[in-house]
Protein backbone atom coordinates (compact mmCIF):
# COMPACT_ATOMS: atom_id res chain seq x y z
CA UNK A 1 0.00 0.00 0.00
CA UNK A 2 1.46 3.36 -1.01
CA UNK A 3 1.70 6.44 1.15
CA UNK A 4 -0.86 8.17 -1.03
CA UNK A 5 -3.42 5.39 -0.68
CA UNK A 6 -2.97 5.28 3.11
CA UNK A 7 -3.43 9.06 3.33
CA UNK A 8 -6.48 8.85 1.06
CA UNK A 9 -7.98 6.06 3.18
CA UNK A 10 -7.41 8.03 6.38
CA UNK A 11 -9.12 11.10 4.95
CA UNK A 12 -11.96 9.01 3.55
CA UNK A 13 -12.49 7.23 6.89
CA UNK A 14 -12.55 10.56 8.74
CA UNK A 15 -15.02 12.05 6.28
CA UNK A 16 -17.27 8.98 6.37
CA UNK A 17 -17.14 9.02 10.18
CA UNK A 18 -18.14 12.69 10.10
CA UNK A 19 -20.92 11.88 7.66
CA UNK A 20 -22.14 9.05 9.88
CA UNK A 21 -22.02 11.30 12.97
CA UNK A 22 -23.96 13.98 11.10
CA UNK A 23 -26.59 11.43 10.08
CA UNK A 24 -26.83 10.19 13.67
CA UNK A 25 -27.25 13.73 15.02
CA UNK A 26 -29.86 14.50 12.38
CA UNK A 27 -31.71 11.28 13.22
CA UNK A 28 -31.67 11.99 16.97
CA UNK A 29 -32.86 15.56 16.38
CA UNK A 30 -35.59 14.35 14.04
CA UNK A 31 -36.87 11.91 16.70
CA UNK A 32 -36.65 14.61 19.37
CA UNK A 33 -38.51 17.10 17.16
CA UNK A 34 -41.18 14.52 16.39
CA UNK A 35 -41.74 13.69 20.06
CA UNK A 36 -41.70 17.34 21.09
CA UNK A 37 -44.14 18.21 18.33
CA UNK A 38 -46.48 15.38 19.35
CA UNK A 39 -46.33 16.49 23.00
CA UNK A 40 -47.00 20.11 22.13
CA UNK A 41 -49.88 19.17 19.84
CA UNK A 42 -51.46 17.10 22.60
CA UNK A 43 -50.98 19.86 25.14
CA UNK A 44 -52.30 22.42 22.68
CA UNK A 45 -55.42 20.38 21.99
CA UNK A 46 -55.99 19.93 25.73
CA UNK A 47 -55.31 23.62 26.38
CA UNK A 48 -57.76 24.70 23.67
CA UNK A 49 -60.38 22.33 25.06
CA UNK A 50 -59.95 23.72 28.57
CA UNK A 51 -59.94 27.30 27.33
CA UNK A 52 -63.38 26.82 25.78
CA UNK A 53 -64.91 24.69 28.55
CA UNK A 54 -63.65 25.99 31.92
CA UNK A 55 -65.73 29.14 32.11
CA UNK A 56 -68.71 27.41 30.46
CA UNK A 57 -68.65 24.57 33.01
CA UNK A 58 -68.50 26.87 36.02
CA UNK A 59 -71.02 29.40 34.69
CA UNK A 60 -73.39 26.61 33.65
CA UNK A 61 -73.33 25.04 37.10
CA UNK A 62 -73.86 28.45 38.78
CA UNK A 63 -76.72 29.33 36.39
CA UNK A 64 -78.44 25.99 36.97
CA UNK A 65 -78.05 26.33 40.75
CA UNK A 66 -79.31 29.93 40.72
CA UNK A 67 -82.24 29.06 38.48
CA UNK A 68 -83.26 26.21 40.76
CA UNK A 69 -82.93 28.57 43.72
CA UNK A 70 -85.30 31.09 42.14
CA UNK A 71 -87.90 28.37 41.54
CA UNK A 72 -87.93 27.38 45.22
CA UNK A 73 -91.45 27.31 46.66
CA UNK A 74 -93.20 28.12 43.40
CA UNK A 75 -94.24 24.56 42.56
CA UNK A 76 -94.61 21.69 45.01
CA UNK A 77 -93.70 19.15 42.33
CA UNK A 78 -90.50 21.02 41.28
CA UNK A 79 -87.15 19.22 41.77
CA UNK A 80 -85.19 22.40 42.52
CA UNK A 81 -83.87 21.06 45.79
CA UNK A 82 -82.33 18.08 44.01
CA UNK A 83 -80.80 20.34 41.28
CA UNK A 84 -79.32 22.65 43.95
CA UNK A 85 -77.72 19.72 45.70
CA UNK A 86 -76.35 18.24 42.47
CA UNK A 87 -74.96 21.53 41.13
CA UNK A 88 -73.41 22.28 44.51
CA UNK A 89 -71.56 18.95 44.38
CA UNK A 90 -70.42 19.70 40.82
CA UNK A 91 -69.04 23.08 41.80
CA UNK A 92 -67.18 21.59 44.78
CA UNK A 93 -65.69 18.85 42.54
CA UNK A 94 -64.81 21.36 39.82
CA UNK A 95 -63.00 23.70 42.21
CA UNK A 96 -61.20 20.78 43.84
CA UNK A 97 -59.98 19.53 40.46
CA UNK A 98 -58.79 23.01 39.46
CA UNK A 99 -56.88 23.58 42.68
CA UNK A 100 -55.29 20.12 42.51
CA UNK A 101 -54.21 20.52 38.84
CA UNK A 102 -51.22 22.26 37.27
CA UNK A 103 -51.96 25.99 37.37
CA UNK A 104 -49.94 29.10 36.88
CA UNK A 105 -49.62 31.58 39.72
CA UNK A 106 -52.31 33.87 38.33
CA UNK A 107 -54.66 30.94 37.66
CA UNK A 108 -54.13 29.56 41.17
CA UNK A 109 -54.80 32.99 42.73
CA UNK A 110 -58.07 33.39 40.84
CA UNK A 111 -59.05 29.76 41.58
CA UNK A 112 -58.60 30.43 45.33
CA UNK A 113 -60.72 33.55 44.98
CA UNK A 114 -63.39 31.47 43.19
CA UNK A 115 -63.27 28.88 45.94
CA UNK A 116 -63.66 31.60 48.61
CA UNK A 117 -66.58 33.23 46.79
CA UNK A 118 -68.17 29.83 46.29
CA UNK A 119 -67.86 28.97 50.02
CA UNK A 120 -69.46 32.32 50.88
CA UNK A 121 -72.23 31.48 48.43
CA UNK A 122 -72.72 28.04 50.01
CA UNK A 123 -72.87 29.59 53.52
CA UNK A 124 -75.63 31.92 52.37
CA UNK A 125 -77.29 29.00 50.64
CA UNK A 126 -77.25 26.93 53.85
CA UNK A 127 -78.73 29.85 55.80
CA UNK A 128 -81.42 30.28 53.14
CA UNK A 129 -82.29 26.59 53.30
CA UNK A 130 -82.98 26.95 57.03
CA UNK A 131 -85.02 30.15 56.62
CA UNK A 132 -87.18 28.60 53.88
CA UNK A 133 -87.80 25.49 55.92
CA UNK A 134 -85.79 23.22 53.70
CA UNK A 135 -86.72 24.92 50.39
CA UNK A 136 -90.51 24.96 50.96
CA UNK A 137 -91.06 28.74 50.97
CA UNK A 138 -90.41 31.11 48.02
CA UNK A 139 -87.65 33.74 48.17
CA UNK A 140 -88.36 37.36 48.87
CA UNK A 141 -87.12 40.20 46.68
CA UNK A 142 -84.16 41.18 48.84
CA UNK A 143 -82.90 37.62 48.99
CA UNK A 144 -83.14 37.27 45.20
CA UNK A 145 -81.20 40.52 44.67
CA UNK A 146 -78.53 39.41 47.15
CA UNK A 147 -78.09 36.05 45.42
CA UNK A 148 -78.09 37.75 42.00
CA UNK A 149 -75.17 39.95 43.09
CA UNK A 150 -73.32 36.91 44.48
CA UNK A 151 -73.83 34.95 41.25
CA UNK A 152 -72.61 37.93 39.19
CA UNK A 153 -69.40 38.06 41.26
CA UNK A 154 -68.90 34.29 40.82
CA UNK A 155 -69.45 34.53 37.09
CA UNK A 156 -67.08 37.50 36.83
CA UNK A 157 -64.46 35.51 38.76
CA UNK A 158 -64.99 32.58 36.37
CA UNK A 159 -64.42 34.93 33.42
CA UNK A 160 -61.20 36.16 35.08
CA UNK A 161 -60.08 32.56 35.49
CA UNK A 162 -60.82 31.81 31.82
CA UNK A 163 -58.94 34.98 30.77
CA UNK A 164 -55.90 33.99 32.89
CA UNK A 165 -56.02 30.51 31.40
CA UNK A 166 -56.19 31.98 27.89
CA UNK A 167 -53.15 34.12 28.68
CA UNK A 168 -51.23 31.04 29.80
CA UNK A 169 -52.28 29.25 26.60
CA UNK A 170 -51.00 32.17 24.51
CA UNK A 171 -47.70 32.14 26.42
CA UNK A 172 -47.47 28.38 25.87
CA UNK A 173 -48.14 28.82 22.16
CA UNK A 174 -45.40 31.47 21.93
CA UNK A 175 -42.92 29.21 23.73
CA UNK A 176 -43.93 26.30 21.50
CA UNK A 177 -43.41 28.41 18.40
CA UNK A 178 -39.96 29.51 19.56
CA UNK A 179 -39.08 25.91 20.38
CA UNK A 180 -40.21 24.74 16.95
CA UNK A 181 -38.24 27.52 15.28
CA UNK A 182 -35.11 26.46 17.17
CA UNK A 183 -35.73 22.87 16.19
CA UNK A 184 -36.20 23.92 12.58
CA UNK A 185 -32.92 25.84 12.64
CA UNK A 186 -31.19 22.81 14.13
CA UNK A 187 -32.60 20.59 11.40
CA UNK A 188 -31.50 23.05 8.71
CA UNK A 189 -28.05 23.17 10.32
CA UNK A 190 -27.87 19.38 10.27
CA UNK A 191 -28.88 19.36 6.62
CA UNK A 192 -26.17 21.91 5.82
CA UNK A 193 -23.61 19.80 7.70
CA UNK A 194 -24.84 16.71 5.89
CA UNK A 195 -24.54 18.40 2.50
CA UNK A 196 -21.09 19.70 3.43
CA UNK A 197 -19.97 16.23 4.49
CA UNK A 198 -21.35 14.68 1.28
CA UNK A 199 -19.65 17.42 -0.76
CA UNK A 200 -16.36 16.82 1.06
CA UNK A 201 -16.56 13.06 0.41
CA UNK A 202 -17.45 13.72 -3.24
CA UNK A 203 -14.57 16.20 -3.59
CA UNK A 204 -12.16 13.73 -1.99
CA UNK A 205 -13.28 10.89 -4.24
CA UNK A 206 -13.08 13.12 -7.31
CA UNK A 207 -9.69 14.62 -6.41
CA UNK A 208 -8.00 11.39 -5.34
CA UNK A 209 -9.82 8.73 -7.37
CA UNK A 210 -11.90 10.00 -10.28
CA UNK A 211 -9.61 12.74 -11.62
CA UNK A 212 -6.41 10.61 -11.47
CA UNK A 213 -8.29 7.77 -13.15
CA UNK A 214 -9.52 10.11 -15.86
CA UNK A 215 -6.01 11.47 -16.38
CA UNK A 216 -4.61 7.94 -16.44
CA UNK A 217 -7.30 6.93 -18.91
CA UNK A 218 -6.46 9.84 -21.20
CA UNK A 219 -2.73 9.09 -20.89
CA UNK A 220 -3.37 5.38 -21.47
CA UNK A 221 -5.44 6.08 -24.57
CA UNK A 222 -2.75 8.42 -25.92
CA UNK A 223 -0.04 5.89 -25.09
CA UNK A 224 -2.03 3.08 -26.70
CA UNK A 225 -2.53 5.12 -29.87
CA UNK A 226 1.15 6.00 -29.89
CA UNK A 227 2.16 2.37 -29.41
CA UNK A 228 -0.13 1.27 -32.21
CA UNK A 229 1.52 3.83 -34.52
CA UNK A 230 4.97 2.73 -33.39
CA UNK A 231 4.08 -0.92 -33.90
CA UNK A 232 3.02 -0.14 -37.46
CA UNK A 233 6.18 1.94 -37.92
CA UNK A 234 8.27 -0.87 -36.47
CA UNK A 235 6.81 -3.38 -38.89
CA UNK A 236 7.38 -1.00 -41.80
CA UNK A 237 10.90 -0.06 -40.62
CA UNK A 238 11.92 -3.69 -40.21
CA UNK A 239 10.84 -4.53 -43.72
CA UNK A 240 12.40 -1.42 -45.25
CA UNK A 241 15.64 -1.89 -43.25
CA UNK A 242 15.91 -5.48 -44.42
CA UNK A 243 15.44 -4.41 -48.03
CA UNK A 244 17.90 -1.52 -47.73
CA UNK A 245 20.63 -3.29 -45.75
CA UNK A 246 21.18 -6.02 -48.33
CA UNK A 247 21.99 -3.65 -51.24
CA UNK A 248 23.98 -1.40 -48.87
CA UNK A 249 26.10 -4.37 -47.82
CA UNK A 250 26.67 -5.31 -51.45
CA UNK A 251 27.53 -1.72 -52.37
CA UNK A 252 29.95 -1.45 -49.44
CA UNK A 253 31.72 -4.67 -50.45
CA UNK A 254 32.04 -3.55 -54.08
CA UNK A 255 33.32 -0.12 -53.02
CA UNK A 256 35.94 -1.78 -50.83
CA UNK A 257 37.09 -3.97 -53.75
CA UNK A 258 37.00 -1.02 -56.15
CA UNK A 259 39.09 1.16 -53.81
CA UNK A 260 41.86 -1.50 -53.69
CA UNK A 261 42.05 -1.83 -57.47
CA UNK A 262 41.88 1.84 -58.43
CA UNK A 263 45.17 3.57 -59.20
CA UNK A 264 43.93 7.13 -59.82
CA UNK A 265 43.94 9.16 -56.60
CA UNK A 266 40.89 11.20 -57.63
CA UNK A 267 38.88 7.99 -58.11
CA UNK A 268 39.95 6.75 -54.65
CA UNK A 269 38.57 9.97 -53.13
CA UNK A 270 35.24 9.44 -54.89
CA UNK A 271 35.06 5.86 -53.57
CA UNK A 272 35.82 7.10 -50.03
CA UNK A 273 33.05 9.67 -50.30
CA UNK A 274 30.59 7.02 -51.49
CA UNK A 275 31.65 4.73 -48.63
CA UNK A 276 30.95 7.52 -46.12
CA UNK A 277 27.47 8.04 -47.52
CA UNK A 278 26.78 4.30 -47.34
CA UNK A 279 27.87 4.37 -43.67
CA UNK A 280 25.53 7.28 -43.11
CA UNK A 281 22.65 5.36 -44.65
CA UNK A 282 23.43 2.44 -42.33
CA UNK A 283 23.32 4.76 -39.30
CA UNK A 284 19.96 6.15 -40.42
CA UNK A 285 18.55 2.63 -40.78
CA UNK A 286 19.93 1.73 -37.35
CA UNK A 287 18.38 4.86 -35.76
CA UNK A 288 15.01 4.18 -37.37
CA UNK A 289 15.04 0.63 -36.01
CA UNK A 290 16.15 1.86 -32.60
CA UNK A 291 13.27 4.33 -32.45
CA UNK A 292 10.60 2.01 -33.80
CA UNK A 293 11.63 -1.09 -31.83
CA UNK A 294 13.84 -0.30 -28.82
CA UNK A 295 15.34 -3.24 -27.00
CA UNK A 296 13.51 -4.50 -23.92
CA UNK A 297 14.82 -2.87 -20.76
CA UNK A 298 16.93 -5.17 -18.51
CA UNK A 299 15.92 -3.59 -15.20
CA UNK A 300 18.15 -3.73 -12.14
CA UNK A 301 18.68 -1.75 -8.93
CA UNK A 302 21.02 1.20 -9.49
CA UNK A 303 22.21 3.85 -7.08
CA UNK A 304 22.06 6.97 -9.24
CA UNK A 305 24.54 9.16 -7.38
CA UNK A 306 27.37 6.63 -7.79
CA UNK A 307 26.26 5.89 -11.36
CA UNK A 308 26.31 9.61 -12.27
CA UNK A 309 29.83 10.08 -10.90
CA UNK A 310 31.06 7.18 -13.06
CA UNK A 311 29.25 8.61 -16.08
CA UNK A 312 30.88 12.02 -15.51
CA UNK A 313 34.31 10.37 -15.55
CA UNK A 314 33.35 8.74 -18.89
CA UNK A 315 32.16 11.94 -20.67
CA UNK A 316 34.57 14.36 -18.99
CA UNK A 317 37.47 14.04 -21.49
CA UNK A 318 35.20 14.52 -24.51
CA UNK A 319 33.72 17.70 -23.01
CA UNK A 320 37.13 19.00 -21.89
CA UNK A 321 38.46 18.56 -25.43
CA UNK A 322 35.53 20.66 -26.69
CA UNK A 323 36.28 23.38 -24.10
CA UNK A 324 33.15 22.67 -22.04
CA UNK A 325 33.32 22.73 -18.24
CA UNK A 326 31.58 19.82 -16.49
CA UNK A 327 30.02 20.12 -13.00
CA UNK A 328 28.45 17.24 -11.08
CA UNK A 329 25.99 17.35 -8.15
CA UNK A 330 25.61 13.74 -6.96
CA UNK A 331 25.18 14.28 -3.23
CA UNK A 332 21.67 12.81 -2.95
CA UNK A 333 21.67 8.98 -2.75
CA UNK A 334 18.73 7.66 -4.79
CA UNK A 335 18.09 4.05 -5.79
CA UNK A 336 15.90 3.18 -8.77
CA UNK A 337 15.18 0.11 -10.89
CA UNK A 338 16.40 0.84 -14.42
CA UNK A 339 18.37 -0.48 -17.39
CA UNK A 340 21.79 1.13 -16.79
CA UNK A 341 22.88 0.66 -20.43
CA UNK A 342 19.80 2.41 -21.80
CA UNK A 343 20.21 5.14 -19.17
CA UNK A 344 23.80 5.66 -20.40
CA UNK A 345 22.51 6.04 -23.97
CA UNK A 346 19.89 8.56 -22.78
CA UNK A 347 22.41 10.68 -20.89
CA UNK A 348 25.00 10.52 -23.70
CA UNK A 349 22.46 11.90 -26.17
CA UNK A 350 21.46 14.70 -23.80
CA UNK A 351 25.07 15.63 -22.97
CA UNK A 352 26.08 15.67 -26.63
CA UNK A 353 23.05 17.78 -27.54
CA UNK A 354 24.04 20.20 -24.77
CA UNK A 355 27.63 20.29 -26.07
CA UNK A 356 26.44 20.92 -29.62
CA UNK A 357 24.25 23.76 -28.28
CA UNK A 358 27.47 25.61 -27.36
CA UNK A 359 28.08 25.88 -31.15
CA UNK A 360 31.77 25.07 -30.74
CA UNK A 361 32.42 27.74 -28.10
CA UNK A 362 33.25 27.34 -24.39
CA UNK A 363 30.42 26.64 -22.00
CA UNK A 364 29.30 24.80 -18.92
CA UNK A 365 27.22 21.64 -18.42
CA UNK A 366 25.93 20.51 -15.03
CA UNK A 367 24.83 16.95 -14.25
CA UNK A 368 22.70 16.47 -11.13
CA UNK A 369 20.63 13.84 -9.35
CA UNK A 370 17.87 14.68 -6.87
CA UNK A 371 14.49 13.66 -5.47
CA UNK A 372 11.40 15.71 -6.30
CA UNK A 373 7.68 15.52 -5.70
CA UNK A 374 5.58 14.74 -8.76
CA UNK A 375 1.98 16.05 -8.36
CA UNK A 376 0.89 14.17 -11.48
CA UNK A 377 1.49 10.89 -9.63
CA UNK A 378 -0.15 12.02 -6.37
CA UNK A 379 0.27 14.58 -3.64
CA UNK A 380 2.94 12.57 -1.80
CA UNK A 381 4.60 10.80 -4.74
CA UNK A 382 8.34 11.32 -5.35
CA UNK A 383 10.55 10.62 -8.35
CA UNK A 384 14.29 10.49 -8.98
CA UNK A 385 15.48 13.22 -11.32
CA UNK A 386 18.61 13.13 -13.49
CA UNK A 387 19.16 16.52 -15.08
CA UNK A 388 21.46 17.95 -17.76
CA UNK A 389 21.73 21.75 -17.67
CA UNK A 390 23.70 23.93 -20.10
CA UNK A 391 24.30 27.65 -20.42
CA UNK A 392 23.91 27.69 -24.18
CA UNK A 393 21.69 29.95 -26.26
CA UNK A 394 18.52 28.05 -25.37
CA UNK A 395 15.86 26.54 -27.60
CA UNK A 396 13.75 28.87 -29.76
CA UNK A 397 10.14 28.93 -28.62
CA UNK A 398 8.78 28.11 -32.07
CA UNK A 399 10.45 24.67 -32.16
CA UNK A 400 9.97 23.63 -28.52
CA UNK A 401 6.63 21.94 -29.19
CA UNK A 402 8.23 19.71 -31.89
CA UNK A 403 11.40 18.89 -29.98
CA UNK A 404 10.61 15.17 -29.52
CA UNK A 405 8.91 14.64 -32.89
CA UNK A 406 10.62 11.95 -34.97
CA UNK A 407 12.59 13.15 -38.00
CA UNK A 408 12.43 16.78 -36.85
CA UNK A 409 15.87 18.45 -36.76
CA UNK A 410 17.47 21.83 -37.15
CA UNK A 411 20.86 20.31 -38.00
CA UNK A 412 22.03 19.90 -41.57
CA UNK A 413 23.44 16.42 -40.93
CA UNK A 414 21.02 15.08 -38.29
CA UNK A 415 18.34 12.43 -38.73
CA UNK A 416 15.93 14.05 -36.26
CA UNK A 417 15.72 10.88 -34.20
CA UNK A 418 18.12 11.63 -31.34
CA UNK A 419 15.67 13.16 -28.84
CA UNK A 420 12.85 10.92 -30.12
CA UNK A 421 14.95 7.85 -29.27
CA UNK A 422 15.78 9.40 -25.86
CA UNK A 423 12.06 9.87 -25.15
CA UNK A 424 11.32 6.26 -26.19
CA UNK A 425 14.12 4.91 -23.96
CA UNK A 426 12.92 7.00 -21.00
CA UNK A 427 9.42 5.67 -21.56
CA UNK A 428 10.95 2.19 -21.66
CA UNK A 429 12.15 2.86 -18.07
CA UNK A 430 8.58 3.87 -17.01
CA UNK A 431 9.84 7.45 -16.72
CA UNK A 432 9.22 10.86 -18.28
CA UNK A 433 11.48 13.50 -19.80
CA UNK A 434 10.82 17.22 -19.44
CA UNK A 435 12.74 20.34 -20.39
CA UNK A 436 12.92 24.02 -19.53
CA UNK A 437 14.48 26.54 -21.86
CA UNK A 438 14.41 30.20 -22.69
CA UNK A 439 16.32 31.97 -25.46
CA UNK A 440 19.62 33.23 -24.08
CA UNK A 441 19.26 31.38 -20.74
CA UNK A 442 20.30 27.84 -21.58
CA UNK A 443 18.31 24.62 -21.25
CA UNK A 444 17.63 21.97 -18.65
CA UNK A 445 16.53 18.44 -19.58
CA UNK A 446 15.25 16.29 -16.71
CA UNK A 447 14.77 12.52 -16.79
CA UNK A 448 12.18 11.67 -14.12
CA UNK A 449 12.26 8.03 -12.97
CA UNK A 450 9.84 6.35 -10.53
CA UNK A 451 11.31 5.61 -7.11
CA UNK A 452 11.24 2.12 -5.64
CA UNK A 453 12.18 0.80 -2.23
CA UNK A 454 14.99 -1.54 -3.12
CA UNK A 455 16.09 -4.29 -0.78
CA UNK A 456 19.83 -4.99 -0.35
CA UNK A 457 19.66 -8.34 -2.06
CA UNK A 458 18.05 -6.75 -5.12
CA UNK A 459 20.82 -4.19 -5.57
CA UNK A 460 23.05 -4.56 -8.57
CA UNK A 461 26.67 -3.33 -8.44
PyMOL commands that set and color helices and strands:
alter all, ss='L'
color gray80, all
select helices_A, chain A and resi 3-70+80-100+105-131+141-261+265-292+304-321+340-357+375-377+397-400+418-428+456-458
alter helices_A, ss='H'
color red, helices_A
select strands_A, chain A and resi 300-303+324-329+335-338+363-373+382-390+432-437+443-450
alter strands_A, ss='S'
color yellow, strands_A
deselect
rebuild
show_as cartoon
